[in-house]
Amino acid sequence: MSMSAGNAKYKFQLIDMENNKLIGDQDLNVAHEKKLHLIIYDPSLQEFQHVHPEFDGTMWVVDTQFSVDGNYWIWAQGELAADGEEFSTSNRLDITGGATAWPTPLFLEISAPEHLACRQLSLAKTSSLRARWQCSISR
């Protein structure tokens, strides 16, 4: 999927793939003060948005602003009302017509205490979902 740089309404649906059911406002609990969180970032991690879509009856809708080109990650996170299970799902969005994309680092170094095995965090282009819940974002 692609969009032009600038101000835009980003619209999407959340689908419970197990039940083939649209996930709406009534299907989510408030978690961390909102029903749904959308995290949007570019591969360089220079462009970042944490926004809260609203459900309009058929689609989740949120105002966004993209000024820099890139292939952005979009992560939706929420908590299901039925059982309190948290879920997350992702999608990619190409932005064109904006400023030149930031260079993507080969890796990010993180500090970790001695008892943790991780000393570097690679920028992986994979995503995961909880095994029990499958959701998708579609436009």
C-alpha positions as CSV (number, residue, x, y, z in Angstrom):
1,M,0.0,0.0,0.0
2,S,1.2,3.5,-0.7
3,M,0.3,7.1,0.2
4,S,1.5,10.5,-0.7
5,A,3.4,12.6,1.9
6,G,1.4,15.2,3.8
7,N,-1.6,15.2,6.1
8,A,-3.8,12.1,5.6
9,K,-6.6,10.2,7.3
10,Y,-5.3,6.6,7.6
11,K,-8.2,4.2,7.5
12,F,-8.1,0.4,8.2
13,Q,-10.0,-2.5,9.5
14,L,-9.0,-5.1,12.1
15,I,-10.2,-8.6,11.3
16,D,-10.2,-11.5,13.7
17,M,-9.0,-14.1,11.2
18,E,-10.0,-17.0,13.5
19,N,-13.7,-16.0,13.4
20,N,-13.6,-13.9,10.2
21,K,-15.1,-11.0,12.3
22,L,-14.5,-7.3,12.1
23,I,-13.0,-6.0,15.4
24,G,-14.8,-2.8,16.4
25,D,-14.8,-0.4,19.3
26,Q,-17.1,-2.7,21.4
27,D,-14.7,-5.6,21.0
28,L,-11.8,-3.8,22.8
29,N,-11.1,-2.8,26.3
30,V,-9.4,0.5,27.3
31,A,-5.8,-0.3,27.8
32,H,-3.2,2.4,28.6
33,E,-5.9,5.0,28.5
34,K,-7.2,4.2,24.9
35,K,-8.9,1.3,23.1
36,L,-6.4,1.1,20.3
37,H,-2.8,2.3,19.8
38,L,-1.2,2.8,16.5
39,I,2.6,3.0,16.3
40,I,4.0,4.3,13.0
41,Y,7.8,4.5,12.3
42,D,10.2,4.4,9.4
43,P,13.1,2.0,9.1
44,S,15.6,4.6,10.3
45,L,13.5,5.2,13.5
46,Q,13.8,8.9,12.8
47,E,10.1,9.3,12.0
48,F,7.7,8.1,14.8
49,Q,4.0,8.6,15.6
50,H,1.9,7.1,18.5
51,V,-1.7,7.8,17.6
52,H,-5.1,6.5,18.7
53,P,-7.6,5.6,16.0
54,E,-11.3,5.9,16.5
55,F,-13.8,3.4,15.1
56,D,-16.4,5.0,12.8
57,G,-18.7,1.9,12.6
58,T,-16.8,0.2,9.7
59,M,-13.3,1.5,9.8
60,W,-10.6,2.6,12.3
61,V,-9.6,6.2,11.3
62,V,-6.8,8.4,12.5
63,D,-5.2,11.7,11.3
64,T,-1.5,11.2,10.4
65,Q,1.2,13.4,8.9
66,F,4.0,12.0,6.8
67,S,6.8,14.4,5.6
68,V,9.5,11.9,4.8
69,D,9.5,9.2,2.2
70,G,10.0,5.6,3.3
71,N,8.5,2.2,3.9
72,Y,6.9,2.7,7.3
73,W,5.9,0.1,9.8
74,I,2.4,0.5,11.2
75,W,1.6,-1.5,14.4
76,A,-1.8,-1.7,15.9
77,Q,-2.1,-2.9,19.6
78,G,-5.1,-3.4,21.7
79,E,-6.8,-5.6,24.3
80,L,-9.8,-7.8,23.4
81,A,-12.9,-7.3,25.6
82,A,-13.9,-11.0,25.4
83,D,-10.9,-12.3,27.4
84,G,-8.5,-9.5,28.1
85,E,-6.0,-10.9,25.7
86,E,-3.6,-8.3,24.2
87,F,-2.9,-8.4,20.5
88,S,-0.7,-6.6,18.0
89,T,-0.6,-6.7,14.2
90,S,1.4,-4.8,11.6
91,N,1.3,-3.6,8.1
92,R,3.7,-1.7,5.8
93,L,3.0,1.7,4.1
94,D,5.1,3.3,1.4
95,I,5.2,7.1,1.6
96,T,6.3,9.0,-1.5
97,G,6.4,12.7,-2.6
98,G,8.0,13.9,0.7
99,A,11.5,14.7,1.8
100,T,14.3,12.2,1.1
101,A,14.1,9.1,3.3
102,W,16.5,8.9,6.2
103,P,19.4,6.4,5.8
104,T,18.6,3.1,7.5
105,P,21.2,1.9,10.1
106,L,22.6,-1.6,9.6
107,F,22.0,-2.3,13.3
108,L,21.2,-0.6,16.6
109,E,23.4,-1.1,19.6
110,I,21.7,-1.2,23.0
111,S,23.0,-1.4,26.5
112,A,22.1,-4.4,28.5
113,P,23.0,-5.6,32.0
114,E,25.5,-8.5,32.2
115,H,22.8,-11.1,32.9
116,L,21.0,-10.4,29.6
117,A,22.3,-12.2,26.5
118,C,21.3,-9.4,24.0
119,R,24.0,-6.9,23.3
120,Q,22.8,-5.8,19.8
121,L,19.3,-5.4,18.4
122,S,19.2,-6.1,14.7
123,L,16.6,-4.3,12.6
124,A,14.6,-7.3,11.4
125,K,11.8,-7.1,8.9
126,T,9.6,-9.7,10.4
127,S,6.6,-9.5,12.6
128,S,4.8,-11.7,15.0
129,L,1.3,-12.2,16.3
130,R,0.2,-14.0,19.4
131,A,-0.4,-17.6,18.5
132,R,-4.0,-17.6,19.6
133,W,-5.1,-14.5,17.8
134,Q,-4.6,-13.5,14.2
135,C,-5.5,-10.1,13.0
136,S,-4.8,-8.2,9.8
137,I,-4.9,-4.6,8.8
138,S,-6.4,-3.9,5.4
139,R,-7.4,-0.7,3.7
